[in-house]
Amino acid sequence: MTEPATRPPRSDAVRNRDAILEAAADALARDPRASMTDIAREAGVGRVTLYGHFPSREALVEATLLRVIERSEAELASLDLSGDPLDALDLLVRRSWRIVDTFHRLLGVAEETLSNERILAHHAEPMARVRTLIERGQRVGAMRRDLDAGWLASCFTALLHTAAGELRAGRLSEDAADRVVAATVVSLLAAPSVAGG
């Protein structure tokens, strides 16, 4: 007996899921305590529809976090990081750190909802891009070799998250942010001979 073919989801179901994920990203970024009811209302769907797509708040938070990461990856994957490692690092910082602002807000919610292992699993691809660039910079002497590339990649990520928090708190100005964040990351990762000029 053959299995019945699985039908693709209806277009209204796809639209509803997209609306829920968009609403969740906005609502949770504004208020980490936003409820499923709040998100359903913002998405313009009923609670039954919301729970039909996401059976728990945990499932919705994880799907929302994953969507933000996938969108970030789609944007960052197009960057040409093949040139001078420090120039590539500067470009990566300037293009990626503001993406982290939205991600940072969701991360706080995710940390209360998801296990650390699940959160780290979703970080694998972005972290691999940064680590690969750092390792290349270390090989050619442009980036410091006295510290492990994995540690430096973690520092890179921590600095971006800190910058996003400082910007939201008003302690980092919009006008200076790109320059300050890029300069800080590059000075941290550059080889001492390069950083010292």
VOMARBA-897672 format. One line per field, with one value per atom (N, C-alpha, C): residue number from 0; residue in three letters; atom name; x, y, z. Coordinates in steps of 0.1 Angstrom, whole numbers, plus 5000, padded with zeros to 4 digits. Layout:
miba c(NUM_...)
lose c(ALA_...)
bamar c(CA_...)
c1 c(X_...)
c2 c(Y_...)
c3 c(Z_...)
//
This chain:
miba c(0_0_0_1_1_1_2_2_2_3_3_3_4_4_4_5_5_5_6_6_6_7_7_7_8_8_8_9_9_9_10_10_10_11_11_11_12_12_12_13_13_13_14_14_14_15_15_15_16_16_16_17_17_17_18_18_18_19_19_19_20_20_20_21_21_21_22_22_22_23_23_23_24_24_24_25_25_25_26_26_26_27_27_27_28_28_28_29_29_29_30_30_30_31_31_31_32_32_32_33_33_33_34_34_34_35_35_35_36_36_36_37_37_37_38_38_38_39_39_39_40_40_40_41_41_41_42_42_42_43_43_43_44_44_44_45_45_45_46_46_46_47_47_47_48_48_48_49_49_49_50_50_50_51_51_51_52_52_52_53_53_53_54_54_54_55_55_55_56_56_56_57_57_57_58_58_58_59_59_59_60_60_60_61_61_61_62_62_62_63_63_63_64_64_64_65_65_65_66_66_66_67_67_67_68_68_68_69_69_69_70_70_70_71_71_71_72_72_72_73_73_73_74_74_74_75_75_75_76_76_76_77_77_77_78_78_78_79_79_79_80_80_80_81_81_81_82_82_82_83_83_83_84_84_84_85_85_85_86_86_86_87_87_87_88_88_88_89_89_89_90_90_90_91_91_91_92_92_92_93_93_93_94_94_94_95_95_95_96_96_96_97_97_97_98_98_98_99_99_99_100_100_100_101_101_101_102_102_102_103_103_103_104_104_104_105_105_105_106_106_106_107_107_107_108_108_108_109_109_109_110_110_110_111_111_111_112_112_112_113_113_113_114_114_114_115_115_115_116_116_116_117_117_117_118_118_118_119_119_119_120_120_120_121_121_121_122_122_122_123_123_123_124_124_124_125_125_125_126_126_126_127_127_127_128_128_128_129_129_129_130_130_130_131_131_131_132_132_132_133_133_133_134_134_134_135_135_135_136_136_136_137_137_137_138_138_138_139_139_139_140_140_140_141_141_141_142_142_142_143_143_143_144_144_144_145_145_145_146_146_146_147_147_147_148_148_148_149_149_149_150_150_150_151_151_151_152_152_152_153_153_153_154_154_154_155_155_155_156_156_156_157_157_157_158_158_158_159_159_159_160_160_160_161_161_161_162_162_162_163_163_163_164_164_164_165_165_165_166_166_166_167_167_167_168_168_168_169_169_169_170_170_170_171_171_171_172_172_172_173_173_173_174_174_174_175_175_175_176_176_176_177_177_177_178_178_178_179_179_179_180_180_180_181_181_181_182_182_182_183_183_183_184_184_184_185_185_185_186_186_186_187_187_187_188_188_188_189_189_189_190_190_190_191_191_191_192_192_192_193_193_193_194_194_194_195_195_195_196_196_196)
lose c(MET_MET_MET_THR_THR_THR_GLU_GLU_GLU_PRO_PRO_PRO_ALA_ALA_ALA_THR_THR_THR_ARG_ARG_ARG_PRO_PRO_PRO_PRO_PRO_PRO_ARG_ARG_ARG_SER_SER_SER_ASP_ASP_ASP_ALA_ALA_ALA_VAL_VAL_VAL_ARG_ARG_ARG_ASN_ASN_ASN_ARG_ARG_ARG_ASP_ASP_ASP_ALA_ALA_ALA_ILE_ILE_ILE_LEU_LEU_LEU_GLU_GLU_GLU_ALA_ALA_ALA_ALA_ALA_ALA_ALA_ALA_ALA_ASP_ASP_ASP_ALA_ALA_ALA_LEU_LEU_LEU_ALA_ALA_ALA_ARG_ARG_ARG_ASP_ASP_ASP_PRO_PRO_PRO_ARG_ARG_ARG_ALA_ALA_ALA_SER_SER_SER_MET_MET_MET_THR_THR_THR_ASP_ASP_ASP_ILE_ILE_ILE_ALA_ALA_ALA_ARG_ARG_ARG_GLU_GLU_GLU_ALA_ALA_ALA_GLY_GLY_GLY_VAL_VAL_VAL_GLY_GLY_GLY_ARG_ARG_ARG_VAL_VAL_VAL_THR_THR_THR_LEU_LEU_LEU_TYR_TYR_TYR_GLY_GLY_GLY_HIS_HIS_HIS_PHE_PHE_PHE_PRO_PRO_PRO_SER_SER_SER_ARG_ARG_ARG_GLU_GLU_GLU_ALA_ALA_ALA_LEU_LEU_LEU_VAL_VAL_VAL_GLU_GLU_GLU_ALA_ALA_ALA_THR_THR_THR_LEU_LEU_LEU_LEU_LEU_LEU_ARG_ARG_ARG_VAL_VAL_VAL_ILE_ILE_ILE_GLU_GLU_GLU_ARG_ARG_ARG_SER_SER_SER_GLU_GLU_GLU_ALA_ALA_ALA_GLU_GLU_GLU_LEU_LEU_LEU_ALA_ALA_ALA_SER_SER_SER_LEU_LEU_LEU_ASP_ASP_ASP_LEU_LEU_LEU_SER_SER_SER_GLY_GLY_GLY_ASP_ASP_ASP_PRO_PRO_PRO_LEU_LEU_LEU_ASP_ASP_ASP_ALA_ALA_ALA_LEU_LEU_LEU_ASP_ASP_ASP_LEU_LEU_LEU_LEU_LEU_LEU_VAL_VAL_VAL_ARG_ARG_ARG_ARG_ARG_ARG_SER_SER_SER_TRP_TRP_TRP_ARG_ARG_ARG_ILE_ILE_ILE_VAL_VAL_VAL_ASP_ASP_ASP_THR_THR_THR_PHE_PHE_PHE_HIS_HIS_HIS_ARG_ARG_ARG_LEU_LEU_LEU_LEU_LEU_LEU_GLY_GLY_GLY_VAL_VAL_VAL_ALA_ALA_ALA_GLU_GLU_GLU_GLU_GLU_GLU_THR_THR_THR_LEU_LEU_LEU_SER_SER_SER_ASN_ASN_ASN_GLU_GLU_GLU_ARG_ARG_ARG_ILE_ILE_ILE_LEU_LEU_LEU_ALA_ALA_ALA_HIS_HIS_HIS_HIS_HIS_HIS_ALA_ALA_ALA_GLU_GLU_GLU_PRO_PRO_PRO_MET_MET_MET_ALA_ALA_ALA_ARG_ARG_ARG_VAL_VAL_VAL_ARG_ARG_ARG_THR_THR_THR_LEU_LEU_LEU_ILE_ILE_ILE_GLU_GLU_GLU_ARG_ARG_ARG_GLY_GLY_GLY_GLN_GLN_GLN_ARG_ARG_ARG_VAL_VAL_VAL_GLY_GLY_GLY_ALA_ALA_ALA_MET_MET_MET_ARG_ARG_ARG_ARG_ARG_ARG_ASP_ASP_ASP_LEU_LEU_LEU_ASP_ASP_ASP_ALA_ALA_ALA_GLY_GLY_GLY_TRP_TRP_TRP_LEU_LEU_LEU_ALA_ALA_ALA_SER_SER_SER_CYS_CYS_CYS_PHE_PHE_PHE_THR_THR_THR_ALA_ALA_ALA_LEU_LEU_LEU_LEU_LEU_LEU_HIS_HIS_HIS_THR_THR_THR_ALA_ALA_ALA_ALA_ALA_ALA_GLY_GLY_GLY_GLU_GLU_GLU_LEU_LEU_LEU_ARG_ARG_ARG_ALA_ALA_ALA_GLY_GLY_GLY_ARG_ARG_ARG_LEU_LEU_LEU_SER_SER_SER_GLU_GLU_GLU_ASP_ASP_ASP_ALA_ALA_ALA_ALA_ALA_ALA_ASP_ASP_ASP_ARG_ARG_ARG_VAL_VAL_VAL_VAL_VAL_VAL_ALA_ALA_ALA_ALA_ALA_ALA_THR_THR_THR_VAL_VAL_VAL_VAL_VAL_VAL_SER_SER_SER_LEU_LEU_LEU_LEU_LEU_LEU_ALA_ALA_ALA_ALA_ALA_ALA_PRO_PRO_PRO_SER_SER_SER_VAL_VAL_VAL_ALA_ALA_ALA_GLY_GLY_GLY_GLY_GLY_GLY)
bamar c(N_CA_C_N_CA_C_N_CA_C_N_CA_C_N_CA_C_N_CA_C_N_CA_C_N_CA_C_N_CA_C_N_CA_C_N_CA_C_N_CA_C_N_CA_C_N_CA_C_N_CA_C_N_CA_C_N_CA_C_N_CA_C_N_CA_C_N_CA_C_N_CA_C_N_CA_C_N_CA_C_N_CA_C_N_CA_C_N_CA_C_N_CA_C_N_CA_C_N_CA_C_N_CA_C_N_CA_C_N_CA_C_N_CA_C_N_CA_C_N_CA_C_N_CA_C_N_CA_C_N_CA_C_N_CA_C_N_CA_C_N_CA_C_N_CA_C_N_CA_C_N_CA_C_N_CA_C_N_CA_C_N_CA_C_N_CA_C_N_CA_C_N_CA_C_N_CA_C_N_CA_C_N_CA_C_N_CA_C_N_CA_C_N_CA_C_N_CA_C_N_CA_C_N_CA_C_N_CA_C_N_CA_C_N_CA_C_N_CA_C_N_CA_C_N_CA_C_N_CA_C_N_CA_C_N_CA_C_N_CA_C_N_CA_C_N_CA_C_N_CA_C_N_CA_C_N_CA_C_N_CA_C_N_CA_C_N_CA_C_N_CA_C_N_CA_C_N_CA_C_N_CA_C_N_CA_C_N_CA_C_N_CA_C_N_CA_C_N_CA_C_N_CA_C_N_CA_C_N_CA_C_N_CA_C_N_CA_C_N_CA_C_N_CA_C_N_CA_C_N_CA_C_N_CA_C_N_CA_C_N_CA_C_N_CA_C_N_CA_C_N_CA_C_N_CA_C_N_CA_C_N_CA_C_N_CA_C_N_CA_C_N_CA_C_N_CA_C_N_CA_C_N_CA_C_N_CA_C_N_CA_C_N_CA_C_N_CA_C_N_CA_C_N_CA_C_N_CA_C_N_CA_C_N_CA_C_N_CA_C_N_CA_C_N_CA_C_N_CA_C_N_CA_C_N_CA_C_N_CA_C_N_CA_C_N_CA_C_N_CA_C_N_CA_C_N_CA_C_N_CA_C_N_CA_C_N_CA_C_N_CA_C_N_CA_C_N_CA_C_N_CA_C_N_CA_C_N_CA_C_N_CA_C_N_CA_C_N_CA_C_N_CA_C_N_CA_C_N_CA_C_N_CA_C_N_CA_C_N_CA_C_N_CA_C_N_CA_C_N_CA_C_N_CA_C_N_CA_C_N_CA_C_N_CA_C_N_CA_C_N_CA_C_N_CA_C_N_CA_C_N_CA_C_N_CA_C_N_CA_C_N_CA_C_N_CA_C_N_CA_C_N_CA_C_N_CA_C_N_CA_C_N_CA_C_N_CA_C_N_CA_C_N_CA_C_N_CA_C_N_CA_C_N_CA_C_N_CA_C_N_CA_C_N_CA_C_N_CA_C_N_CA_C_N_CA_C_N_CA_C_N_CA_C_N_CA_C_N_CA_C_N_CA_C_N_CA_C_N_CA_C_N_CA_C_N_CA_C_N_CA_C_N_CA_C_N_CA_C_N_CA_C_N_CA_C_N_CA_C)
c1 c(5009_5000_5009_5006_5015_5010_5019_5016_5010_5000_4994_5005_5005_5014_5011_5022_5020_5018_5007_5003_5011_5015_5022_5012_5017_5008_5000_4988_4980_4986_4983_4989_4985_4973_4969_4976_4979_4987_5001_5007_5020_5020_5010_5009_5007_4999_4996_5009_5017_5029_5039_5040_5049_5045_5032_5027_5030_5028_5031_5045_5054_5069_5073_5067_5070_5065_5053_5047_5055_5059_5067_5080_5087_5100_5098_5088_5085_5081_5071_5066_5076_5084_5094_5106_5109_5119_5115_5102_5097_5095_5090_5086_5089_5100_5104_5093_5084_5074_5061_5061_5049_5044_5030_5024_5020_5016_5011_4998_4990_4978_4982_4992_4997_5002_5010_5016_5005_4995_4984_4976_4974_4967_4975_4988_4996_4997_4997_4997_4984_4973_4960_4954_4958_4952_4947_4939_4933_4943_4941_4949_4950_4938_4938_4947_4947_4957_4971_4974_4987_4992_4984_4988_4988_4981_4981_4995_5002_5015_5026_5024_5034_5028_5030_5022_5026_5037_5041_5049_5050_5058_5073_5078_5091_5094_5084_5085_5085_5076_5076_5088_5094_5106_5117_5119_5129_5128_5116_5113_5116_5113_5115_5130_5137_5152_5159_5154_5160_5157_5145_5143_5152_5154_5163_5177_5182_5195_5196_5185_5185_5186_5178_5178_5192_5198_5211_5221_5220_5229_5228_5215_5213_5220_5219_5225_5240_5246_5260_5267_5260_5267_5271_5265_5269_5281_5286_5298_5310_5319_5332_5342_5346_5355_5369_5371_5384_5396_5394_5406_5414_5420_5428_5420_5425_5417_5412_5420_5415_5404_5406_5395_5382_5384_5372_5366_5374_5368_5361_5366_5359_5346_5346_5333_5323_5328_5319_5313_5321_5316_5305_5308_5299_5286_5286_5274_5266_5273_5266_5262_5269_5266_5252_5246_5233_5222_5226_5217_5216_5227_5228_5218_5214_5205_5192_5186_5173_5176_5187_5190_5192_5199_5202_5190_5180_5167_5161_5161_5154_5163_5176_5184_5181_5178_5174_5162_5152_5140_5144_5152_5156_5163_5172_5180_5171_5159_5150_5141_5141_5131_5138_5150_5156_5169_5173_5186_5198_5209_5221_5225_5224_5229_5221_5207_5199_5203_5205_5209_5222_5232_5245_5244_5236_5234_5230_5222_5217_5228_5238_5249_5260_5260_5271_5276_5267_5271_5277_5270_5277_5290_5292_5304_5315_5311_5321_5326_5318_5322_5333_5330_5340_5353_5351_5363_5372_5366_5373_5381_5375_5382_5393_5391_5402_5413_5411_5421_5429_5423_5430_5439_5433_5441_5453_5452_5463_5474_5469_5479_5488_5482_5490_5496_5494_5500_5493_5481_5473_5465_5462_5455_5463_5460_5468_5468_5480_5481_5483_5484_5486_5473_5462_5449_5442_5435_5428_5417_5416_5406_5392_5389_5376_5373_5383_5381_5379_5387_5386_5372_5367_5354_5343_5344_5335_5336_5348_5349_5343_5345_5338_5323_5317_5303_5298_5306_5303_5303_5313_5314_5302_5298_5286_5274_5272_5260_5261_5273_5275_5272_5276_5274_5259_5252_5237_5231_5235_5229_5232_5245_5249_5241_5239_5231_5217_5210_5197_5196_5206_5206_5210_5214_5217_5231_5239_5253_5263_5257_5265_5256_5262_5254_5253_5242_5240_5251_5254_5264_5278_5282_5295_5295_5284_5283_5292_5290_5297_5312_5317_5331_5336_5329_5334_5334_5324_5323_5334_5335_5345_5359_5362_5375_5379_5369_5371_5374_5366_5368_5381_5384_5396_5408_5408_5419_5421_5410_5411_5417_5414_5418_5431_5435_5447_5459_5469_5482_5488_5495_5501_5509_5517_5525_5516_5504_5495_5488_5482_5475_5483_5496_5505_5509_5506_5509_5524)
c2 c(4988_5000_5012_5021_5033_5044_5052_5063_5074_5081_5092_5104_5110_5121_5133_5138_5149_5162_5169_5181_5193_5202_5214_5222_5230_5238_5248_5251_5261_5274_5283_5296_5304_5303_5311_5306_5293_5288_5293_5294_5300_5315_5322_5336_5338_5330_5331_5328_5318_5314_5326_5332_5343_5355_5358_5369_5367_5354_5351_5353_5349_5350_5365_5373_5387_5394_5391_5397_5393_5380_5376_5383_5385_5392_5406_5413_5427_5427_5419_5419_5416_5405_5401_5411_5417_5427_5439_5443_5454_5450_5438_5433_5419_5415_5401_5392_5399_5391_5390_5394_5394_5380_5379_5366_5361_5348_5342_5350_5355_5362_5376_5382_5395_5393_5382_5379_5376_5368_5364_5377_5386_5398_5407_5408_5416_5410_5396_5389_5389_5393_5393_5379_5370_5357_5353_5343_5338_5329_5327_5318_5304_5299_5286_5284_5295_5295_5295_5304_5305_5292_5285_5273_5261_5263_5253_5253_5264_5265_5263_5268_5267_5263_5250_5245_5250_5258_5263_5276_5284_5297_5293_5283_5278_5276_5269_5265_5278_5288_5300_5309_5309_5317_5311_5298_5291_5294_5293_5295_5310_5319_5333_5336_5330_5332_5326_5315_5308_5316_5322_5331_5343_5350_5361_5357_5346_5341_5338_5331_5328_5340_5350_5363_5370_5369_5375_5368_5355_5347_5350_5351_5354_5367_5377_5390_5390_5383_5383_5373_5363_5353_5360_5371_5378_5387_5388_5397_5390_5398_5393_5396_5385_5386_5380_5380_5373_5382_5395_5404_5405_5416_5418_5415_5406_5402_5413_5423_5434_5443_5445_5452_5443_5430_5421_5421_5421_5422_5435_5446_5459_5458_5453_5452_5443_5431_5422_5429_5436_5443_5453_5461_5472_5467_5455_5450_5441_5436_5426_5431_5441_5444_5449_5457_5462_5451_5441_5429_5423_5424_5418_5425_5437_5445_5437_5434_5426_5412_5406_5393_5393_5404_5405_5406_5413_5414_5400_5393_5380_5370_5372_5363_5362_5374_5375_5366_5367_5359_5344_5341_5327_5321_5329_5324_5320_5326_5323_5311_5308_5298_5285_5287_5275_5271_5259_5255_5262_5263_5269_5261_5248_5240_5243_5245_5248_5261_5271_5284_5284_5277_5276_5269_5259_5252_5261_5271_5280_5291_5292_5301_5296_5283_5276_5283_5286_5292_5306_5315_5328_5327_5319_5318_5312_5303_5296_5307_5316_5326_5335_5339_5348_5340_5328_5320_5318_5315_5313_5325_5337_5349_5352_5349_5351_5342_5329_5319_5324_5329_5333_5345_5355_5366_5362_5352_5347_5340_5333_5326_5337_5348_5358_5369_5367_5376_5389_5390_5403_5403_5391_5391_5383_5387_5382_5367_5361_5346_5341_5351_5347_5342_5343_5338_5329_5320_5310_5317_5312_5318_5317_5306_5304_5314_5317_5327_5340_5344_5357_5358_5347_5348_5350_5344_5347_5361_5367_5381_5390_5387_5394_5395_5383_5383_5390_5389_5396_5411_5416_5430_5435_5428_5432_5433_5423_5423_5435_5437_5449_5462_5463_5476_5478_5467_5468_5473_5467_5472_5486_5490_5504_5514_5510_5519_5520_5509_5510_5518_5517_5524_5539_5543_5557_5561_5551_5554_5554_5550_5550_5557_5567_5575_5568_5570_5565_5569_5582_5588_5581_5578_5573_5557_5551_5537_5528_5530_5521_5522_5535_5537_5531_5534_5530_5514_5508_5493_5487_5491_5486_5488_5500_5503_5494_5492_5484_5469_5464_5450_5448_5457_5455_5457_5466_5468_5456_5449_5437_5426_5424_5412_5414_5427_5429_5424_5419_5416_5428_5427_5439_5448_5442_5450_5458_5452_5459_5470_5466_5475_5487_5485_5496_5505_5501_5509_5507)
c3 c(5000_5000_5000_4991_4990_4999_5004_5013_5005_5010_5003_5002_4991_4989_4999_5005_5014_5006_5009_5002_5007_4999_5004_5012_5021_5029_5020_5024_5017_5018_5008_5008_5020_5024_5036_5048_5049_5061_5061_5049_5048_5052_5047_5050_5065_5071_5086_5093_5089_5096_5095_5083_5081_5090_5090_5098_5113_5117_5132_5135_5126_5129_5128_5119_5119_5131_5135_5147_5160_5160_5172_5173_5161_5162_5167_5162_5166_5181_5184_5198_5208_5206_5216_5216_5205_5206_5214_5214_5222_5236_5238_5252_5253_5259_5260_5267_5274_5281_5273_5260_5252_5252_5253_5254_5241_5240_5228_5223_5232_5229_5223_5228_5223_5208_5206_5193_5183_5187_5178_5174_5184_5180_5170_5173_5164_5150_5149_5136_5129_5136_5130_5128_5137_5137_5151_5151_5164_5171_5184_5192_5186_5181_5176_5164_5155_5144_5148_5158_5163_5169_5177_5183_5173_5162_5151_5145_5144_5138_5149_5161_5171_5184_5188_5199_5213_5213_5226_5224_5234_5233_5230_5236_5233_5218_5212_5198_5189_5193_5186_5188_5200_5202_5194_5194_5186_5171_5166_5152_5148_5157_5154_5154_5164_5165_5152_5148_5136_5124_5123_5111_5110_5122_5122_5118_5123_5119_5104_5099_5085_5076_5080_5072_5073_5085_5086_5078_5078_5070_5055_5050_5036_5032_5041_5039_5039_5049_5051_5042_5037_5028_5015_5011_4999_5000_5012_5014_5008_5002_4997_5007_5014_5025_5021_5008_5003_5003_5004_5003_5016_5018_5030_5042_5051_5063_5072_5074_5083_5076_5063_5055_5055_5053_5054_5067_5078_5091_5093_5089_5090_5083_5071_5063_5070_5075_5082_5095_5102_5114_5110_5101_5097_5091_5084_5079_5088_5098_5107_5120_5126_5140_5142_5133_5135_5133_5126_5125_5139_5146_5160_5169_5166_5175_5177_5165_5166_5172_5168_5173_5188_5193_5207_5216_5211_5218_5219_5208_5208_5216_5217_5224_5239_5244_5258_5261_5252_5254_5252_5242_5239_5251_5258_5269_5281_5282_5292_5288_5275_5270_5266_5259_5252_5260_5258_5264_5257_5264_5258_5246_5246_5235_5222_5224_5212_5206_5215_5210_5203_5209_5203_5189_5188_5175_5164_5167_5157_5154_5162_5160_5151_5148_5142_5129_5120_5107_5108_5116_5117_5124_5134_5141_5132_5123_5114_5105_5100_5091_5097_5110_5117_5120_5124_5128_5115_5104_5092_5088_5089_5086_5096_5108_5118_5116_5113_5110_5098_5088_5076_5079_5087_5092_5100_5108_5116_5107_5097_5088_5081_5077_5070_5079_5092_5101_5103_5098_5100_5113_5119_5131_5142_5154_5165_5166_5169_5169_5184_5193_5207_5214_5207_5213_5202_5207_5199_5190_5178_5168_5174_5180_5186_5197_5205_5216_5210_5199_5193_5186_5180_5174_5184_5196_5207_5212_5212_5216_5206_5193_5182_5184_5187_5189_5201_5212_5225_5223_5215_5213_5205_5195_5187_5196_5204_5213_5223_5228_5237_5230_5218_5210_5208_5205_5203_5215_5227_5239_5243_5240_5242_5234_5221_5212_5217_5221_5226_5239_5247_5260_5258_5246_5244_5248_5251_5255_5243_5231_5219_5209_5202_5193_5179_5173_5159_5150_5151_5141_5143_5155_5158_5158_5158_5161_5151_5138_5129_5130_5131_5133_5146_5157_5170_5171_5166_5167_5158_5146_5137_5142_5147_5152_5165_5173_5185_5182_5173_5169_5162_5152_5145_5154_5163_5172_5182_5185_5194_5186_5173_5166_5158_5155_5147_5154_5146_5152_5158_5169_5176_5166_5157_5148_5139_5135_5126_5134_5146_5154_5158_5160_5165_5154_5141_5130_5126)
//
